Protein backbone atom coordinates (compact mmCIF):
# COMPACT_ATOMS: atom_id res chain seq x y z
CA UNK A 1 0.00 0.00 0.00
CA UNK A 2 2.81 2.40 0.91
CA UNK A 3 4.56 1.71 -2.40
CA UNK A 4 1.34 2.34 -4.33
CA UNK A 5 0.80 5.76 -2.72
CA UNK A 6 4.47 6.72 -2.46
CA UNK A 7 4.56 7.20 1.32
CA UNK A 8 6.11 5.35 4.24
CA UNK A 9 4.59 2.30 5.88
CA UNK A 10 4.33 4.31 9.09
CA UNK A 11 2.15 6.88 7.30
CA UNK A 12 -0.16 4.16 5.99
CA UNK A 13 -0.36 2.72 9.50
CA UNK A 14 -1.35 6.10 10.96
CA UNK A 15 -4.11 6.49 8.35
CA UNK A 16 -5.50 2.99 8.88
CA UNK A 17 -5.49 3.44 12.66
CA UNK A 18 -7.05 6.88 12.50
CA UNK A 19 -4.07 8.61 14.16
CA UNK A 20 -3.13 12.30 13.67
CA UNK A 21 -0.02 13.62 11.96
CA UNK A 22 -1.12 12.98 8.33
CA UNK A 23 -2.28 15.64 5.88
CA UNK A 24 -5.80 15.39 4.46
CA UNK A 25 -4.42 14.91 0.95
CA UNK A 26 -2.16 12.02 1.98
CA UNK A 27 -4.90 10.47 4.06
CA UNK A 28 -7.28 10.61 1.12
CA UNK A 29 -4.67 9.10 -1.22
CA UNK A 30 -4.19 6.14 1.11
CA UNK A 31 -7.93 5.54 1.43
CA UNK A 32 -8.40 5.77 -2.34
CA UNK A 33 -5.57 3.28 -2.94
CA UNK A 34 -7.19 0.98 -0.40
CA UNK A 35 -10.43 1.07 -2.40
CA UNK A 36 -8.75 0.71 -5.79
CA UNK A 37 -6.75 -2.33 -4.65
CA UNK A 38 -9.91 -3.99 -3.36
CA UNK A 39 -9.14 -4.00 0.37
CA UNK A 40 -11.88 -3.38 2.90
CA UNK A 41 -11.54 -0.24 4.94
CA UNK A 42 -11.00 -0.61 8.68
CA UNK A 43 -14.30 -0.56 10.58
CA UNK A 44 -13.78 2.96 11.92
CA UNK A 45 -13.29 4.32 8.41
CA UNK A 46 -16.17 2.65 6.63
CA UNK A 47 -18.69 5.37 7.30
CA UNK A 48 -16.81 7.76 5.06
CA UNK A 49 -17.39 7.51 1.34
CA UNK A 50 -14.43 6.83 -0.87
CA UNK A 51 -13.23 9.37 -3.39
CA UNK A 52 -14.26 6.91 -6.08
CA UNK A 53 -16.85 7.53 -8.80
CA UNK A 54 -18.42 4.74 -10.80
CA UNK A 55 -18.43 5.30 -14.57
CA UNK A 56 -20.87 2.77 -16.04
CA UNK A 57 -20.77 2.19 -19.81
CA UNK A 58 -22.76 -0.31 -21.91
CA UNK A 59 -19.78 -1.22 -24.13
CA UNK A 60 -16.43 -0.07 -25.48
CA UNK A 61 -16.76 -1.23 -29.11
CA UNK A 62 -18.64 1.91 -30.09
CA UNK A 63 -15.89 4.58 -29.99
CA UNK A 64 -18.27 7.18 -28.54
CA UNK A 65 -18.13 5.48 -25.12
CA UNK A 66 -14.32 5.46 -24.74
CA UNK A 67 -14.46 9.13 -25.81
CA UNK A 68 -16.92 9.92 -23.01
CA UNK A 69 -14.81 7.87 -20.57
CA UNK A 70 -11.69 9.88 -21.45
CA UNK A 71 -13.38 13.25 -20.93
CA UNK A 72 -15.24 12.25 -17.75
CA UNK A 73 -12.23 10.43 -16.28
CA UNK A 74 -9.99 13.44 -16.85
CA UNK A 75 -12.52 15.86 -15.36
CA UNK A 76 -12.99 13.63 -12.30
CA UNK A 77 -9.23 13.42 -11.75
CA UNK A 78 -9.04 17.22 -11.78
CA UNK A 79 -11.54 17.19 -8.91
CA UNK A 80 -9.50 14.68 -6.91
CA UNK A 81 -11.87 11.83 -7.73
CA UNK A 82 -10.91 8.43 -9.11
CA UNK A 83 -13.13 6.87 -11.83
CA UNK A 84 -13.99 3.18 -11.57
CA UNK A 85 -14.80 1.96 -15.09
CA UNK A 86 -17.66 -0.55 -15.24
CA UNK A 87 -18.26 -1.94 -18.72
CA UNK A 88 -20.97 -4.46 -19.47
CA UNK A 89 -20.23 -7.51 -21.59
CA UNK A 90 -22.60 -10.10 -23.00
CA UNK A 91 -23.03 -12.84 -20.43
CA UNK A 92 -20.86 -10.92 -17.97
CA UNK A 93 -21.53 -8.70 -14.97
CA UNK A 94 -24.89 -6.93 -15.23
CA UNK A 95 -25.48 -3.24 -14.63
CA UNK A 96 -27.31 -4.07 -11.38
CA UNK A 97 -24.33 -6.17 -10.24
CA UNK A 98 -21.99 -3.28 -10.93
CA UNK A 99 -24.20 -0.96 -8.87
CA UNK A 100 -24.05 -3.42 -5.96
CA UNK A 101 -20.25 -3.58 -6.21
CA UNK A 102 -20.01 0.22 -6.31
CA UNK A 103 -22.23 0.52 -3.24
CA UNK A 104 -19.97 -1.90 -1.41
CA UNK A 105 -17.02 0.36 -2.25
CA UNK A 106 -18.96 3.33 -0.81
CA UNK A 107 -18.44 5.39 -3.96
CA UNK A 108 -19.02 9.11 -3.87
CA UNK A 109 -21.24 8.99 -6.96
CA UNK A 110 -22.02 7.29 -10.27
CA UNK A 111 -22.13 8.52 -13.88
CA UNK A 112 -24.08 6.42 -16.37
CA UNK A 113 -23.25 7.05 -20.04
CA UNK A 114 -25.72 4.85 -21.88
CA UNK A 115 -27.32 1.78 -20.36
CA UNK A 116 -30.62 0.36 -19.18
CA UNK A 117 -31.86 3.75 -17.98
CA UNK A 118 -32.20 4.76 -21.66
CA UNK A 119 -34.65 1.88 -22.27
CA UNK A 120 -38.15 2.53 -20.97
CA UNK A 121 -39.04 -1.17 -20.66
CA UNK A 122 -35.79 -2.29 -18.94
CA UNK A 123 -35.52 -2.98 -15.18
CA UNK A 124 -34.72 0.18 -13.22
CA UNK A 125 -34.71 -1.11 -9.62
CA UNK A 126 -30.96 -0.60 -9.19
CA UNK A 127 -31.34 3.10 -10.04
CA UNK A 128 -34.02 3.45 -7.35
CA UNK A 129 -31.62 1.77 -4.93
CA UNK A 130 -29.07 4.52 -5.62
CA UNK A 131 -31.73 7.18 -5.13
CA UNK A 132 -32.88 5.66 -1.83
CA UNK A 133 -29.30 5.74 -0.52
CA UNK A 134 -28.87 9.34 -1.68
CA UNK A 135 -25.91 8.46 -3.91
CA UNK A 136 -25.16 11.32 -6.35
CA UNK A 137 -25.97 10.18 -9.89
CA UNK A 138 -25.76 11.83 -13.33
CA UNK A 139 -27.19 10.31 -16.51
CA UNK A 140 -25.97 10.99 -20.05
CA UNK A 141 -28.40 11.14 -23.00
CA UNK A 142 -31.69 10.05 -21.38
CA UNK A 143 -33.61 10.71 -18.14
CA UNK A 144 -35.43 8.10 -16.05
CA UNK A 145 -39.15 8.75 -15.58
CA UNK A 146 -39.99 9.07 -11.88
CA UNK A 147 -36.40 9.65 -10.71
CA UNK A 148 -34.96 13.14 -10.37
CA UNK A 149 -31.39 12.41 -11.40
CA UNK A 150 -29.71 15.28 -13.28
CA UNK A 151 -29.23 14.44 -16.94
CA UNK A 152 -26.93 15.74 -19.68
CA UNK A 153 -28.14 15.07 -23.24
CA UNK A 154 -27.43 15.86 -26.85
CA UNK A 155 -30.56 17.33 -28.42
CA UNK A 156 -31.84 14.38 -30.51
CA UNK A 157 -34.53 16.47 -32.20
CA UNK A 158 -32.03 19.02 -33.46
CA UNK A 159 -29.66 16.26 -34.58
CA UNK A 160 -32.26 14.59 -36.79
CA UNK A 161 -33.53 17.94 -38.06
CA UNK A 162 -29.99 18.86 -39.17
CA UNK A 163 -29.39 15.52 -40.90
CA UNK A 164 -32.83 15.45 -42.53
CA UNK A 165 -32.59 19.04 -43.76
CA UNK A 166 -29.13 18.33 -45.20
CA UNK A 167 -30.37 15.36 -47.25
CA UNK A 168 -33.51 17.21 -48.31
CA UNK A 169 -31.45 20.21 -49.45
CA UNK A 170 -29.47 17.86 -51.69
CA UNK A 171 -32.71 16.74 -53.32
CA UNK A 172 -33.45 13.48 -51.46
CA UNK A 173 -37.13 12.66 -51.02
CA UNK A 174 -36.97 8.97 -50.12
CA UNK A 175 -35.09 9.25 -46.81
CA UNK A 176 -34.76 6.22 -44.55
CA UNK A 177 -34.12 6.12 -40.82
CA UNK A 178 -32.20 3.50 -38.78
CA UNK A 179 -32.89 3.71 -35.04
CA UNK A 180 -32.33 1.67 -31.90
CA UNK A 181 -35.00 -0.51 -30.19
CA UNK A 182 -38.55 0.79 -29.80
CA UNK A 183 -38.17 1.50 -26.06
CA UNK A 184 -34.86 3.38 -26.50
CA UNK A 185 -35.60 6.95 -25.38
CA UNK A 186 -33.12 8.81 -27.65
CA UNK A 187 -34.40 6.78 -30.63
CA UNK A 188 -37.98 7.70 -29.75
CA UNK A 189 -36.98 11.34 -29.79
CA UNK A 190 -35.25 10.94 -33.13
CA UNK A 191 -38.35 9.24 -34.52
CA UNK A 192 -40.58 12.12 -33.43
CA UNK A 193 -38.17 14.62 -34.94
CA UNK A 194 -38.05 12.72 -38.24
CA UNK A 195 -41.85 12.73 -38.37
CA UNK A 196 -41.89 16.49 -37.80
CA UNK A 197 -39.23 17.05 -40.47
CA UNK A 198 -41.15 14.94 -42.96
CA UNK A 199 -44.40 16.79 -42.25
CA UNK A 200 -42.59 20.10 -42.68
CA UNK A 201 -41.69 18.90 -46.18
CA UNK A 202 -45.38 18.26 -46.90
CA UNK A 203 -45.56 14.48 -46.41
CA UNK A 204 -46.03 11.95 -43.64
CA UNK A 205 -43.11 9.78 -42.59
CA UNK A 206 -43.52 6.41 -44.28
CA UNK A 207 -43.21 3.60 -41.71
CA UNK A 208 -41.60 1.46 -44.42
CA UNK A 209 -38.68 3.87 -44.38
CA UNK A 210 -37.99 3.31 -40.65
CA UNK A 211 -35.93 0.35 -39.41
CA UNK A 212 -34.90 -0.55 -35.86
CA UNK A 213 -31.73 -2.35 -34.93
CA UNK A 214 -29.24 -3.10 -32.19
CA UNK A 215 -26.45 -0.52 -32.14
CA UNK A 216 -23.84 -2.39 -34.15
CA UNK A 217 -22.28 -2.39 -37.59
CA UNK A 218 -24.00 -5.71 -38.39
CA UNK A 219 -27.36 -4.35 -37.24
CA UNK A 220 -26.93 -1.28 -39.41
CA UNK A 221 -26.05 -3.41 -42.41
CA UNK A 222 -29.16 -5.59 -42.06
CA UNK A 223 -31.48 -2.61 -41.51
CA UNK A 224 -30.00 -0.63 -44.41
CA UNK A 225 -30.30 -3.61 -46.75
CA UNK A 226 -34.05 -3.67 -46.10
CA UNK A 227 -34.34 0.10 -46.63
CA UNK A 228 -32.36 -0.02 -49.87
CA UNK A 229 -34.71 -2.70 -51.14
CA UNK A 230 -37.53 -0.21 -50.67
CA UNK A 231 -35.83 2.44 -52.76
CA UNK A 232 -34.43 4.96 -50.28
CA UNK A 233 -31.69 7.25 -51.60
CA UNK A 234 -30.61 8.71 -48.26
CA UNK A 235 -30.29 7.14 -44.80
CA UNK A 236 -30.10 8.88 -41.42
CA UNK A 237 -28.58 6.63 -38.73
CA UNK A 238 -28.75 6.86 -34.92
CA UNK A 239 -25.03 6.07 -34.49
CA UNK A 240 -21.83 6.00 -36.50
CA UNK A 241 -21.47 2.18 -36.36
CA UNK A 242 -25.00 1.90 -37.79
CA UNK A 243 -23.96 4.28 -40.58
CA UNK A 244 -20.84 2.24 -41.37
CA UNK A 245 -23.07 -0.83 -41.56
CA UNK A 246 -25.35 1.03 -43.98
CA UNK A 247 -22.38 1.85 -46.22
CA UNK A 248 -21.37 -1.80 -46.23
CA UNK A 249 -24.94 -2.81 -47.15
CA UNK A 250 -24.93 -0.40 -50.09
CA UNK A 251 -21.66 -1.83 -51.39
CA UNK A 252 -22.90 -5.39 -51.04
CA UNK A 253 -25.79 -4.40 -53.34
CA UNK A 254 -23.39 -2.92 -55.90
CA UNK A 255 -24.26 0.68 -54.98
CA UNK A 256 -21.80 3.50 -54.47
CA UNK A 257 -21.76 5.97 -51.56
CA UNK A 258 -22.55 8.80 -52.10
CA UNK A 259 -23.30 8.72 -55.84
CA UNK A 260 -26.09 6.12 -55.42
CA UNK A 261 -26.91 6.38 -51.71
CA UNK A 262 -26.17 9.06 -49.11
CA UNK A 263 -25.56 8.12 -45.46
CA UNK A 264 -25.48 10.31 -42.33
CA UNK A 265 -24.27 9.04 -38.95
CA UNK A 266 -24.58 10.34 -35.40
CA UNK A 267 -21.84 10.99 -32.79
CA UNK A 268 -18.78 11.91 -34.92
CA UNK A 269 -16.79 9.33 -33.01
CA UNK A 270 -13.11 8.59 -33.57
CA UNK A 271 -11.80 8.03 -37.12
CA UNK A 272 -15.07 8.86 -38.92
CA UNK A 273 -13.04 11.30 -41.01
CA UNK A 274 -10.76 8.40 -42.01
CA UNK A 275 -13.41 6.05 -43.43
CA UNK A 276 -13.96 5.63 -47.17
CA UNK A 277 -15.76 7.81 -47.90
CA UNK A 278 -15.32 10.05 -44.84
CA UNK A 279 -18.63 9.93 -42.95
CA UNK A 280 -21.05 12.84 -42.84
CA UNK A 281 -22.40 12.78 -39.30
CA UNK A 282 -23.96 14.82 -36.51
CA UNK A 283 -21.39 15.56 -33.82
CA UNK A 284 -22.20 15.21 -30.13
CA UNK A 285 -20.35 17.86 -28.05
CA UNK A 286 -18.63 15.18 -25.96
CA UNK A 287 -16.19 17.50 -24.20
CA UNK A 288 -18.86 19.93 -23.03
CA UNK A 289 -21.31 17.18 -22.06
CA UNK A 290 -18.72 15.18 -20.13
CA UNK A 291 -17.49 18.18 -18.16
CA UNK A 292 -21.05 19.27 -17.40
CA UNK A 293 -21.83 15.78 -16.08
CA UNK A 294 -18.84 15.93 -13.71
CA UNK A 295 -19.80 19.44 -12.54
CA UNK A 296 -23.32 18.25 -11.74
CA UNK A 297 -21.96 15.22 -9.90
CA UNK A 298 -19.45 17.24 -7.86
CA UNK A 299 -22.16 19.72 -6.90
CA UNK A 300 -24.20 16.85 -5.49
CA UNK A 301 -21.20 15.35 -3.69
CA UNK A 302 -20.50 18.71 -2.05
CA UNK A 303 -24.11 18.94 -0.92
CA UNK A 304 -25.07 21.83 -3.19
CA UNK A 305 -28.64 22.11 -4.38
CA UNK A 306 -28.87 20.80 -7.94
CA UNK A 307 -31.94 21.24 -10.06
CA UNK A 308 -33.17 17.89 -11.36
CA UNK A 309 -33.92 17.85 -15.04
CA UNK A 310 -32.12 17.66 -18.34
CA UNK A 311 -29.45 19.88 -19.86
CA UNK A 312 -29.71 19.77 -23.66
CA UNK A 313 -26.56 20.36 -25.70
CA UNK A 314 -26.62 21.47 -29.33
CA UNK A 315 -25.19 19.00 -31.88
CA UNK A 316 -23.34 20.02 -35.03
CA UNK A 317 -23.72 18.63 -38.55
CA UNK A 318 -20.34 17.67 -40.02
CA UNK A 319 -20.59 17.28 -43.82
CA UNK A 320 -17.98 15.01 -45.37
CA UNK A 321 -17.94 12.60 -48.29
CA UNK A 322 -20.84 10.21 -47.66
CA UNK A 323 -23.63 12.56 -48.84
CA UNK A 324 -24.42 13.97 -52.27
CA UNK A 325 -27.33 14.62 -54.61
CA UNK A 326 -29.52 11.57 -55.33
CA UNK A 327 -28.96 9.74 -58.62
CA UNK A 328 -31.21 10.84 -61.47
CA UNK A 329 -33.67 8.21 -62.64
CA UNK A 330 -32.76 5.56 -60.08
CA UNK A 331 -35.43 2.83 -59.83
CA UNK A 332 -37.42 2.96 -56.56
CA UNK A 333 -37.57 -0.76 -55.89
C-alpha positions as CSV (number, residue, x, y, z in Angstrom):
1,X,0.0,0.0,0.0
2,X,2.8,2.4,0.9
3,X,4.6,1.7,-2.4
4,X,1.3,2.3,-4.3
5,X,0.8,5.8,-2.7
6,X,4.5,6.7,-2.5
7,X,4.6,7.2,1.3
8,X,6.1,5.4,4.2
9,X,4.6,2.3,5.9
10,X,4.3,4.3,9.1
11,X,2.1,6.9,7.3
12,X,-0.2,4.2,6.0
13,X,-0.4,2.7,9.5
14,X,-1.4,6.1,11.0
15,X,-4.1,6.5,8.3
16,X,-5.5,3.0,8.9
17,X,-5.5,3.4,12.7
18,X,-7.0,6.9,12.5
19,X,-4.1,8.6,14.2
20,X,-3.1,12.3,13.7
21,X,0.0,13.6,12.0
22,X,-1.1,13.0,8.3
23,X,-2.3,15.6,5.9
24,X,-5.8,15.4,4.5
25,X,-4.4,14.9,0.9
26,X,-2.2,12.0,2.0
27,X,-4.9,10.5,4.1
28,X,-7.3,10.6,1.1
29,X,-4.7,9.1,-1.2
30,X,-4.2,6.1,1.1
31,X,-7.9,5.5,1.4
32,X,-8.4,5.8,-2.3
33,X,-5.6,3.3,-2.9
34,X,-7.2,1.0,-0.4
35,X,-10.4,1.1,-2.4
36,X,-8.8,0.7,-5.8
37,X,-6.7,-2.3,-4.7
38,X,-9.9,-4.0,-3.4
39,X,-9.1,-4.0,0.4
40,X,-11.9,-3.4,2.9
41,X,-11.5,-0.2,4.9
42,X,-11.0,-0.6,8.7
43,X,-14.3,-0.6,10.6
44,X,-13.8,3.0,11.9
45,X,-13.3,4.3,8.4
46,X,-16.2,2.7,6.6
47,X,-18.7,5.4,7.3
48,X,-16.8,7.8,5.1
49,X,-17.4,7.5,1.3
50,X,-14.4,6.8,-0.9
51,X,-13.2,9.4,-3.4
52,X,-14.3,6.9,-6.1
53,X,-16.8,7.5,-8.8
54,X,-18.4,4.7,-10.8
55,X,-18.4,5.3,-14.6
56,X,-20.9,2.8,-16.0
57,X,-20.8,2.2,-19.8
58,X,-22.8,-0.3,-21.9
59,X,-19.8,-1.2,-24.1
60,X,-16.4,-0.1,-25.5
61,X,-16.8,-1.2,-29.1
62,X,-18.6,1.9,-30.1
63,X,-15.9,4.6,-30.0
64,X,-18.3,7.2,-28.5
65,X,-18.1,5.5,-25.1
66,X,-14.3,5.5,-24.7
67,X,-14.5,9.1,-25.8
68,X,-16.9,9.9,-23.0
69,X,-14.8,7.9,-20.6
70,X,-11.7,9.9,-21.5
71,X,-13.4,13.2,-20.9
72,X,-15.2,12.2,-17.8
73,X,-12.2,10.4,-16.3
74,X,-10.0,13.4,-16.8
75,X,-12.5,15.9,-15.4
76,X,-13.0,13.6,-12.3
77,X,-9.2,13.4,-11.8
78,X,-9.0,17.2,-11.8
79,X,-11.5,17.2,-8.9
80,X,-9.5,14.7,-6.9
81,X,-11.9,11.8,-7.7
82,X,-10.9,8.4,-9.1
83,X,-13.1,6.9,-11.8
84,X,-14.0,3.2,-11.6
85,X,-14.8,2.0,-15.1
86,X,-17.7,-0.5,-15.2
87,X,-18.3,-1.9,-18.7
88,X,-21.0,-4.5,-19.5
89,X,-20.2,-7.5,-21.6
90,X,-22.6,-10.1,-23.0
91,X,-23.0,-12.8,-20.4
92,X,-20.9,-10.9,-18.0
93,X,-21.5,-8.7,-15.0
94,X,-24.9,-6.9,-15.2
95,X,-25.5,-3.2,-14.6
96,X,-27.3,-4.1,-11.4
97,X,-24.3,-6.2,-10.2
98,X,-22.0,-3.3,-10.9
99,X,-24.2,-1.0,-8.9
100,X,-24.1,-3.4,-6.0
101,X,-20.2,-3.6,-6.2
102,X,-20.0,0.2,-6.3
103,X,-22.2,0.5,-3.2
104,X,-20.0,-1.9,-1.4
105,X,-17.0,0.4,-2.2
106,X,-19.0,3.3,-0.8
107,X,-18.4,5.4,-4.0
108,X,-19.0,9.1,-3.9
109,X,-21.2,9.0,-7.0
110,X,-22.0,7.3,-10.3
111,X,-22.1,8.5,-13.9
112,X,-24.1,6.4,-16.4
113,X,-23.3,7.1,-20.0
114,X,-25.7,4.8,-21.9
115,X,-27.3,1.8,-20.4
116,X,-30.6,0.4,-19.2
117,X,-31.9,3.8,-18.0
118,X,-32.2,4.8,-21.7
119,X,-34.7,1.9,-22.3
120,X,-38.2,2.5,-21.0
121,X,-39.0,-1.2,-20.7
122,X,-35.8,-2.3,-18.9
123,X,-35.5,-3.0,-15.2
124,X,-34.7,0.2,-13.2
125,X,-34.7,-1.1,-9.6
126,X,-31.0,-0.6,-9.2
127,X,-31.3,3.1,-10.0
128,X,-34.0,3.4,-7.3
129,X,-31.6,1.8,-4.9
130,X,-29.1,4.5,-5.6
131,X,-31.7,7.2,-5.1
132,X,-32.9,5.7,-1.8
133,X,-29.3,5.7,-0.5
134,X,-28.9,9.3,-1.7
135,X,-25.9,8.5,-3.9
136,X,-25.2,11.3,-6.3
137,X,-26.0,10.2,-9.9
138,X,-25.8,11.8,-13.3
139,X,-27.2,10.3,-16.5
140,X,-26.0,11.0,-20.0
141,X,-28.4,11.1,-23.0
142,X,-31.7,10.0,-21.4
143,X,-33.6,10.7,-18.1
144,X,-35.4,8.1,-16.1
145,X,-39.1,8.7,-15.6
146,X,-40.0,9.1,-11.9
147,X,-36.4,9.6,-10.7
148,X,-35.0,13.1,-10.4
149,X,-31.4,12.4,-11.4
150,X,-29.7,15.3,-13.3
151,X,-29.2,14.4,-16.9
152,X,-26.9,15.7,-19.7
153,X,-28.1,15.1,-23.2
154,X,-27.4,15.9,-26.8
155,X,-30.6,17.3,-28.4
156,X,-31.8,14.4,-30.5
157,X,-34.5,16.5,-32.2
158,X,-32.0,19.0,-33.5
159,X,-29.7,16.3,-34.6
160,X,-32.3,14.6,-36.8
161,X,-33.5,17.9,-38.1
162,X,-30.0,18.9,-39.2
163,X,-29.4,15.5,-40.9
164,X,-32.8,15.4,-42.5
165,X,-32.6,19.0,-43.8
166,X,-29.1,18.3,-45.2
167,X,-30.4,15.4,-47.3
168,X,-33.5,17.2,-48.3
169,X,-31.5,20.2,-49.4
170,X,-29.5,17.9,-51.7
171,X,-32.7,16.7,-53.3
172,X,-33.5,13.5,-51.5
173,X,-37.1,12.7,-51.0
174,X,-37.0,9.0,-50.1
175,X,-35.1,9.2,-46.8
176,X,-34.8,6.2,-44.5
177,X,-34.1,6.1,-40.8
178,X,-32.2,3.5,-38.8
179,X,-32.9,3.7,-35.0
180,X,-32.3,1.7,-31.9
181,X,-35.0,-0.5,-30.2
182,X,-38.5,0.8,-29.8
183,X,-38.2,1.5,-26.1
184,X,-34.9,3.4,-26.5
185,X,-35.6,6.9,-25.4
186,X,-33.1,8.8,-27.7
187,X,-34.4,6.8,-30.6
188,X,-38.0,7.7,-29.8
189,X,-37.0,11.3,-29.8
190,X,-35.2,10.9,-33.1
191,X,-38.3,9.2,-34.5
192,X,-40.6,12.1,-33.4
193,X,-38.2,14.6,-34.9
194,X,-38.1,12.7,-38.2
195,X,-41.8,12.7,-38.4
196,X,-41.9,16.5,-37.8
197,X,-39.2,17.1,-40.5
198,X,-41.1,14.9,-43.0
199,X,-44.4,16.8,-42.3
200,X,-42.6,20.1,-42.7
201,X,-41.7,18.9,-46.2
202,X,-45.4,18.3,-46.9
203,X,-45.6,14.5,-46.4
204,X,-46.0,12.0,-43.6
205,X,-43.1,9.8,-42.6
206,X,-43.5,6.4,-44.3
207,X,-43.2,3.6,-41.7
208,X,-41.6,1.5,-44.4
209,X,-38.7,3.9,-44.4
210,X,-38.0,3.3,-40.6
211,X,-35.9,0.4,-39.4
212,X,-34.9,-0.5,-35.9
213,X,-31.7,-2.3,-34.9
214,X,-29.2,-3.1,-32.2
215,X,-26.5,-0.5,-32.1
216,X,-23.8,-2.4,-34.1
217,X,-22.3,-2.4,-37.6
218,X,-24.0,-5.7,-38.4
219,X,-27.4,-4.3,-37.2
220,X,-26.9,-1.3,-39.4
221,X,-26.0,-3.4,-42.4
222,X,-29.2,-5.6,-42.1
223,X,-31.5,-2.6,-41.5
224,X,-30.0,-0.6,-44.4
225,X,-30.3,-3.6,-46.7
226,X,-34.0,-3.7,-46.1
227,X,-34.3,0.1,-46.6
228,X,-32.4,0.0,-49.9
229,X,-34.7,-2.7,-51.1
230,X,-37.5,-0.2,-50.7
231,X,-35.8,2.4,-52.8
232,X,-34.4,5.0,-50.3
233,X,-31.7,7.2,-51.6
234,X,-30.6,8.7,-48.3
235,X,-30.3,7.1,-44.8
236,X,-30.1,8.9,-41.4
237,X,-28.6,6.6,-38.7
238,X,-28.7,6.9,-34.9
239,X,-25.0,6.1,-34.5
240,X,-21.8,6.0,-36.5
241,X,-21.5,2.2,-36.4
242,X,-25.0,1.9,-37.8
243,X,-24.0,4.3,-40.6
244,X,-20.8,2.2,-41.4
245,X,-23.1,-0.8,-41.6
246,X,-25.3,1.0,-44.0
247,X,-22.4,1.9,-46.2
248,X,-21.4,-1.8,-46.2
249,X,-24.9,-2.8,-47.2
250,X,-24.9,-0.4,-50.1
251,X,-21.7,-1.8,-51.4
252,X,-22.9,-5.4,-51.0
253,X,-25.8,-4.4,-53.3
254,X,-23.4,-2.9,-55.9
255,X,-24.3,0.7,-55.0
256,X,-21.8,3.5,-54.5
257,X,-21.8,6.0,-51.6
258,X,-22.5,8.8,-52.1
259,X,-23.3,8.7,-55.8
260,X,-26.1,6.1,-55.4
261,X,-26.9,6.4,-51.7
262,X,-26.2,9.1,-49.1
263,X,-25.6,8.1,-45.5
264,X,-25.5,10.3,-42.3
265,X,-24.3,9.0,-39.0
266,X,-24.6,10.3,-35.4
267,X,-21.8,11.0,-32.8
268,X,-18.8,11.9,-34.9
269,X,-16.8,9.3,-33.0
270,X,-13.1,8.6,-33.6
271,X,-11.8,8.0,-37.1
272,X,-15.1,8.9,-38.9
273,X,-13.0,11.3,-41.0
274,X,-10.8,8.4,-42.0
275,X,-13.4,6.0,-43.4
276,X,-14.0,5.6,-47.2
277,X,-15.8,7.8,-47.9
278,X,-15.3,10.0,-44.8
279,X,-18.6,9.9,-42.9
280,X,-21.1,12.8,-42.8
281,X,-22.4,12.8,-39.3
282,X,-24.0,14.8,-36.5
283,X,-21.4,15.6,-33.8
284,X,-22.2,15.2,-30.1
285,X,-20.4,17.9,-28.1
286,X,-18.6,15.2,-26.0
287,X,-16.2,17.5,-24.2
288,X,-18.9,19.9,-23.0
289,X,-21.3,17.2,-22.1
290,X,-18.7,15.2,-20.1
291,X,-17.5,18.2,-18.2
292,X,-21.1,19.3,-17.4
293,X,-21.8,15.8,-16.1
294,X,-18.8,15.9,-13.7
295,X,-19.8,19.4,-12.5
296,X,-23.3,18.3,-11.7
297,X,-22.0,15.2,-9.9
298,X,-19.5,17.2,-7.9
299,X,-22.2,19.7,-6.9
300,X,-24.2,16.8,-5.5
301,X,-21.2,15.3,-3.7
302,X,-20.5,18.7,-2.0
303,X,-24.1,18.9,-0.9
304,X,-25.1,21.8,-3.2
305,X,-28.6,22.1,-4.4
306,X,-28.9,20.8,-7.9
307,X,-31.9,21.2,-10.1
308,X,-33.2,17.9,-11.4
309,X,-33.9,17.8,-15.0
310,X,-32.1,17.7,-18.3
311,X,-29.4,19.9,-19.9
312,X,-29.7,19.8,-23.7
313,X,-26.6,20.4,-25.7
314,X,-26.6,21.5,-29.3
315,X,-25.2,19.0,-31.9
316,X,-23.3,20.0,-35.0
317,X,-23.7,18.6,-38.6
318,X,-20.3,17.7,-40.0
319,X,-20.6,17.3,-43.8
320,X,-18.0,15.0,-45.4
321,X,-17.9,12.6,-48.3
322,X,-20.8,10.2,-47.7
323,X,-23.6,12.6,-48.8
324,X,-24.4,14.0,-52.3
325,X,-27.3,14.6,-54.6
326,X,-29.5,11.6,-55.3
327,X,-29.0,9.7,-58.6
328,X,-31.2,10.8,-61.5
329,X,-33.7,8.2,-62.6
330,X,-32.8,5.6,-60.1
331,X,-35.4,2.8,-59.8
332,X,-37.4,3.0,-56.6
333,X,-37.6,-0.8,-55.9
